[in-house]
Amino acid sequence: MDTMDHVQEIDGNGCHDDTGHGDTYHVDGSHVAGCHGDTCHEPLEDMYHAPGESGDMMEPSVTLFDVPWDDVIFQYILPLLPVQTLFQLRRVSTISLLMIKDYFSQTKEINIARIAGKVTPKAFQILTCDNESLIRLNLRNSKDWLTDELLIPVLKCNPKLQLLDLTNCTSVTNAVLQTTASFCTGIQKLLLRDCVWLSPEGVTVLGLYCKNLDTIDFSGCWNVNDESLTVLVSGCPKLRVIQLAKIYGLTDNSMMVLAKCSRQLYHLNIQGCWRITDDSIRFLAEYGKKLKMLQIRECHQVTEMTLSKLRENGVKMDKLSPPSRQPRINQLLWHMRHKLHVNYDMVF
C-alpha cells in the first residue's frame, strides 16, 4: 500500500456531511479550499452515449454505481483498494461519497498499519463512523495521533471485534483495555508490543473478562509482572501464542503457572527474560505437549540440559544446540579402521 500522501477529505465539519460541500483536508491536516456550487456533484462520466450517425435515440450507459454495491462492490472491489484510494474516490461525486460512507459503515476490517503516520484524527473518524461490524482493527504505529477519546467510542460500538493491534501506539492508556474487556469480550488476538503504558491492572482485567484470547503480544511492556500474568493465563486457557520478550520482571513463578494452564500453547517468546531459569522450563517440557516454537535467546540461566528435552519433543528454538561430539568420534574411528586395516564388524 502506498503512503497516504494525497488523501483528502471532503467533509470538513465531521463525518456526517453527505452534501459534498465543506472544506477539504489533506491527511496531514492541512486546509484546502472547499467545494462550492454544483462542482462537487458532477458524475464520474456521462450517463449517455452520443447519438450515432443513424440518429438513434441516446441509450443509457452502465456506470460503476449501477453495479450492486453490497453484493459486488463492497465484497470484491473496494477491499482491494488502498485506504488513500478510497478517500480519493470519496471526493469524486456525491454518489461516490455516499457509496464510500456506506462501505466504511459496514466493513469488517480496517488496517492502516502501513500508513498510520499519515492518518489524522478526522480521517480516522470518517473511517470508523457508524461502523458496528468491525472484526479486525489494525492501528499499528498510530503513536502520534491515536488517543483514548478517538478509540474508545469505536470499541464500544463493535462488540464483535476479534483482533486489535495497538503495537507501538504510545498515546493511549489502560482505559482502552478496560473498554475492550467490557464491550469486546470475544476478542481473540490482542497485540500490544512496545505499549509501555500497559500496567498490571490492565493485564489483570483482560484475564478476568476476555476468556477467548488465543494470541497476546506484550513484548517490551516492562510493567507486566508475575501476578498479573498469572491471572491472565489462568483465566485464558485458549492461549496458543504468547509473546513476552524483554519483560525483565518475569520469573519462574509466572512461567510455572503458564506451563500448567496454557495446555494449547504453540508458540512462546520469552527472549531477554533473564530471570527465568531451568526450573520453569522443566515444567514447560512436562506440560507443553503442543509447544512447537520457543524463543529463548538471552535467557542465560536456562541451560542446554533442560532444553534438550524440548528438542526431543520437536520444539524449534532460536537458540542453536551445541555441536554433537558423536559425528567426530565416528569419523576418527573410520580413519583408524582404514589405516590399520581393521574390520570392526568381525567377531573374534
C-alpha positions as MATLAB code, in Angstrom:
seq = 'MDTMDHVQEIDGNGCHDDTGHGDTYHVDGSHVAGCHGDTCHEPLEDMYHAPGESGDMMEPSVTLFDVPWDDVIFQYILPLLPVQTLFQLRRVSTISLLMIKDYFSQTKEINIARIAGKVTPKAFQILTCDNESLIRLNLRNSKDWLTDELLIPVLKCNPKLQLLDLTNCTSVTNAVLQTTASFCTGIQKLLLRDCVWLSPEGVTVLGLYCKNLDTIDFSGCWNVNDESLTVLVSGCPKLRVIQLAKIYGLTDNSMMVLAKCSRQLYHLNIQGCWRITDDSIRFLAEYGKKLKMLQIRECHQVTEMTLSKLRENGVKMDKLSPPSRQPRINQLLWHMRHKLHVNYDMVF';
ca = [
       0.000    0.000    0.000;
       1.435    3.398   -0.948;
       1.779    6.204    1.503;
      -1.213    8.412    2.038;
       0.404   11.495    0.569;
      -2.670   12.756   -1.215;
      -5.573   11.579    0.923;
      -8.099   14.358    1.083;
     -11.451   14.565    2.774;
     -14.497   16.430    1.552;
     -16.094   16.530    4.961;
     -14.587   19.429    6.825;
     -17.215   19.521    9.570;
     -17.236   15.885   10.704;
     -18.311   12.577    9.235;
     -21.976   13.366    8.728;
     -21.741   15.802    5.817;
     -23.217   13.979    2.814;
     -23.790   17.042    0.687;
     -20.337   17.191   -0.837;
     -19.928   20.761    0.469;
     -17.420   21.871    3.034;
     -13.694   22.242    3.359;
     -11.134   19.814    2.074;
      -8.303   18.458    4.215;
      -5.142   16.607    3.436;
      -4.496   13.636    5.631;
      -1.835   15.647    7.418;
      -4.497   18.185    8.445;
      -3.572   20.986    6.040;
      -6.524   23.007    4.790;
      -7.537   23.284    1.155;
     -10.260   25.476   -0.311;
     -13.734   23.974   -0.042;
     -16.090   22.929   -2.828;
     -18.897   25.287   -3.758;
     -21.819   25.296   -6.095;
     -22.511   22.171   -8.097;
     -18.912   21.240   -8.852;
     -18.903   18.507   -6.201;
     -21.970   16.872   -7.706;
     -20.621   16.206  -11.182;
     -20.809   12.476  -12.069;
     -17.759   10.393  -12.859;
     -18.719   10.119  -16.538;
     -21.548   10.982  -18.859;
     -24.616    8.865  -18.353;
     -25.500    8.710  -22.059;
     -23.726    7.825  -25.283;
     -23.537   10.396  -28.009;
     -26.115    9.772  -30.757;
     -24.896    7.696  -33.678;
     -24.850    8.672  -37.310;
     -28.174    6.941  -37.833;
     -29.875    9.337  -35.468;
     -30.809    6.659  -32.927;
     -32.074    7.777  -29.559;
     -29.470    8.054  -26.804;
     -29.238    4.887  -24.693;
     -28.212    4.847  -21.022;
     -24.713    3.512  -20.226;
     -23.731    1.367  -17.257;
     -21.509    3.011  -14.639;
     -19.712    1.726  -11.589;
     -22.595    2.853   -9.431;
     -25.067    0.631  -11.300;
     -23.228   -2.482  -10.089;
     -24.781   -3.908   -6.887;
     -22.991   -2.251   -4.017;
     -23.394   -4.778   -1.209;
     -23.034   -7.954   -3.255;
     -20.278   -6.941   -5.673;
     -18.531   -3.630   -4.998;
     -18.290   -3.960   -1.215;
     -17.341   -7.635   -1.402;
     -14.897   -7.843   -4.295;
     -13.718   -4.385   -5.387;
     -13.338   -1.893   -2.542;
     -11.486   -4.306   -0.194;
      -8.698   -4.483   -2.799;
      -8.147   -0.723   -2.876;
      -5.714    1.133   -0.586;
      -7.283    3.387    2.012;
      -5.941    6.504    0.323;
      -7.627    5.469   -2.923;
     -10.945    5.109   -1.112;
     -10.593    8.646    0.210;
      -9.815    9.917   -3.271;
     -12.841    8.112   -4.699;
     -14.907    9.672   -1.945;
     -14.194   13.117   -3.448;
     -15.323   12.351   -6.982;
     -19.059   12.996   -6.668;
     -21.975   12.941   -4.294;
     -22.904    9.381   -5.139;
     -19.319    8.176   -4.655;
     -19.252    9.969   -1.300;
     -22.395    8.093   -0.261;
     -21.020    4.782   -1.517;
     -17.720    5.069    0.369;
     -19.510    6.207    3.515;
     -21.801    3.190    3.271;
     -18.788    0.906    2.772;
     -16.925    2.357    5.748;
     -20.005    1.843    7.922;
     -20.141   -1.909    7.274;
     -16.578   -3.029    6.532;
     -15.320   -5.781    8.809;
     -11.652   -4.812    8.687;
      -9.678   -1.603    8.991;
      -5.913   -1.820    8.525;
      -3.924    1.414    8.485;
      -0.657   -0.046    9.788;
       1.434    0.924    6.764;
       0.112    4.486    6.543;
      -0.505    5.220   10.225;
       1.904    8.141   10.216;
      -0.146    9.917    7.530;
      -3.575    9.467    9.100;
      -5.281   12.284   11.011;
      -7.913   12.089   13.759;
     -10.570   13.335   11.315;
      -9.662   10.656    8.762;
      -9.941    8.006   11.491;
     -13.369    9.296   12.477;
     -14.540    9.055    8.886;
     -13.190    5.508    8.628;
     -14.975    4.315   11.760;
     -18.098    6.477   11.869;
     -21.324    4.439   12.271;
     -19.489    1.111   11.952;
     -20.767   -1.658   14.206;
     -19.391   -4.612   12.186;
     -15.646   -4.475   12.787;
     -13.905   -7.800   13.380;
     -10.270   -6.786   12.765;
      -8.830   -3.392   13.710;
      -5.133   -2.876   12.959;
      -3.857    0.509   14.177;
      -0.198   -0.431   14.462;
       2.223    2.525   14.723;
      -0.535    5.120   15.269;
       1.541    6.665   18.010;
       1.225   10.398   17.410;
      -2.493   10.951   16.970;
      -4.458    7.960   18.351;
      -5.951    8.745   21.774;
      -8.464    7.216   24.159;
     -11.069    9.748   23.048;
     -10.838    8.515   19.455;
     -10.574    4.778   20.095;
     -12.919    4.078   22.996;
     -16.150    5.015   21.107;
     -15.127    2.646   18.304;
     -14.600   -0.228   20.749;
     -17.961    0.398   22.398;
     -19.742    0.149   19.043;
     -18.015   -3.050   17.875;
     -18.670   -5.918   20.298;
     -17.769   -8.497   17.614;
     -14.147   -7.355   17.467;
     -11.740  -10.302   17.364;
      -8.377   -8.677   16.592;
      -6.992   -5.433   17.995;
      -3.439   -4.404   17.089;
      -2.137   -1.407   19.040;
       1.547   -2.146   18.539;
       3.629    0.963   19.218;
       0.557    3.095   19.960;
       2.039    5.208   22.733;
      -0.688    7.817   23.256;
      -3.462    5.578   24.577;
      -3.881    4.258   28.125;
      -5.215    1.315   30.091;
      -8.698    2.798   29.726;
      -8.711    1.228   26.260;
      -8.221   -2.209   27.807;
     -10.968   -1.565   30.352;
     -13.324   -0.782   27.477;
     -12.147   -3.808   25.497;
     -12.777   -6.096   28.469;
     -16.262   -4.633   28.967;
     -17.547   -4.417   25.387;
     -15.369   -6.795   23.308;
     -15.329   -9.903   25.487;
     -14.992  -12.167   22.447;
     -11.660  -10.700   21.387;
      -9.146  -13.363   20.364;
      -5.957  -11.549   19.356;
      -4.538   -8.587   21.271;
      -1.201   -7.139   20.161;
       0.338   -4.508   22.434;
       4.048   -4.753   21.606;
       6.039   -1.760   22.903;
       2.997   -0.267   24.635;
       4.920    0.814   27.710;
       1.725    2.220   29.256;
       0.393   -1.321   29.817;
       0.035   -1.860   33.559;
      -0.539   -4.944   35.722;
      -4.120   -3.738   36.277;
      -4.745   -3.713   32.525;
      -3.419   -7.258   32.163;
      -5.497   -8.435   35.112;
      -8.776   -7.117   33.726;
      -8.098   -8.931   30.442;
      -7.626  -12.193   32.310;
     -10.897  -11.718   34.173;
     -13.157  -10.900   31.211;
     -11.536  -11.873   27.881;
     -11.735  -15.661   28.096;
     -11.389  -16.261   24.345;
      -7.920  -14.799   23.914;
      -5.670  -17.102   21.890;
      -2.878  -14.663   20.946;
      -1.223  -11.947   23.025;
       1.873   -9.857   22.395;
       3.123   -7.885   25.389;
       6.756   -7.722   24.257;
       8.516   -4.662   25.596;
       5.742   -3.894   28.100;
       8.067   -3.609   31.062;
       5.407   -3.111   33.746;
       3.841   -6.547   33.348;
       4.633   -8.645   36.420;
       4.240  -12.197   37.678;
       0.967  -11.572   39.493;
      -0.887  -10.034   36.543;
       0.439  -12.616   34.065;
      -0.681  -15.403   36.403;
      -4.231  -14.016   36.390;
      -4.183  -13.740   32.613;
      -3.007  -17.264   31.808;
      -5.273  -18.752   34.487;
      -8.322  -17.039   33.004;
      -7.498  -17.579   29.324;
      -6.994  -21.323   28.739;
      -7.218  -20.974   24.941;
      -3.917  -19.104   24.608;
      -1.792  -20.532   21.777;
       0.677  -17.691   21.074;
       2.249  -15.763   23.965;
       4.868  -13.088   23.279;
       6.603  -11.763   26.407;
      10.023  -10.703   25.134;
      12.072   -8.201   27.136;
       9.804   -8.127   30.180;
      12.604   -8.226   32.697;
      10.478   -8.647   35.822;
       9.063  -12.049   34.905;
      10.334  -15.010   36.917;
       9.813  -18.753   37.229;
       6.720  -18.146   39.361;
       4.565  -16.975   36.455;
       6.231  -19.340   33.960;
       5.278  -22.384   36.022;
       1.639  -21.272   36.128;
       1.769  -20.533   32.406;
       3.093  -24.035   31.673;
       0.331  -25.672   33.698;
      -2.587  -23.537   32.500;
      -1.779  -22.982   28.804;
      -2.223  -26.524   27.544;
      -2.928  -25.255   23.995;
       0.340  -23.282   23.875;
       2.016  -23.486   20.455;
       4.459  -20.537   20.432;
       6.168  -18.911   23.426;
       8.541  -15.951   23.201;
      10.480  -15.095   26.376;
      13.577  -13.580   24.779;
      15.545  -11.465   27.203;
      13.609  -12.587   30.294;
      16.855  -13.238   32.142;
      15.275  -14.131   35.497;
      13.759  -17.322   34.073;
      15.696  -20.500   34.887;
      15.715  -24.225   34.214;
      13.099  -24.769   36.927;
      10.192  -23.331   34.911;
      11.438  -24.683   31.582;
      11.206  -28.205   33.039;
       7.518  -27.520   33.714;
       7.165  -26.346   30.135;
       8.702  -29.565   28.830;
       6.352  -31.605   31.016;
       3.058  -29.811   30.375;
       3.591  -28.114   26.995;
       2.679  -31.075   24.819;
       1.561  -28.857   21.917;
       4.503  -26.448   22.073;
       6.310  -26.167   18.719;
       8.199  -22.861   18.901;
      10.243  -21.418   21.775;
      12.157  -18.146   21.541;
      14.583  -18.105   24.450;
      17.679  -16.146   23.443;
      19.327  -14.108   26.223;
      17.790  -16.303   28.924;
      21.216  -17.058   30.328;
      20.031  -19.139   33.276;
      18.393  -21.727   31.020;
      20.815  -24.498   30.140;
      21.028  -26.946   27.266;
      20.424  -29.841   29.625;
      16.832  -28.613   30.096;
      16.331  -27.508   26.510;
      17.374  -30.905   25.164;
      14.129  -32.429   26.419;
      12.140  -29.869   24.426;
      14.278  -30.520   21.353;
      13.468  -34.212   21.653;
       9.774  -33.271   21.601;
      10.248  -31.464   18.273;
      10.245  -27.896   19.619;
      12.042  -25.415   17.352;
      14.136  -22.736   19.045;
      16.054  -19.591   18.223;
      18.977  -20.928   20.256;
      21.151  -23.448   18.473;
      22.036  -26.709   20.167;
      25.753  -27.260   20.867;
      27.570  -29.359   18.266;
      27.486  -33.065   18.969;
      30.735  -34.952   19.541;
      29.417  -38.224   18.148;
      29.974  -37.463   14.414;
      33.588  -36.533   15.173;
      34.150  -39.776   17.094;
      32.694  -41.832   14.251;
      34.941  -40.078   11.771;
      38.048  -40.820   13.829;
      37.096  -44.468   14.157;
      36.586  -44.756   10.399;
      40.046  -43.327    9.683;
      41.632  -45.613   12.241;
      39.915  -48.683   10.804;
      41.167  -47.979    7.278;
      44.639  -47.036    8.448;
      45.076  -50.226   10.460;
      43.007  -52.335    8.062;
      40.853  -53.488   10.929;
      37.283  -54.689   10.346;
      35.310  -53.813   13.456;
      32.346  -55.825   12.237;
      34.247  -59.080   12.709;
      33.615  -61.036   15.843;
      36.713  -62.748   17.272;
];
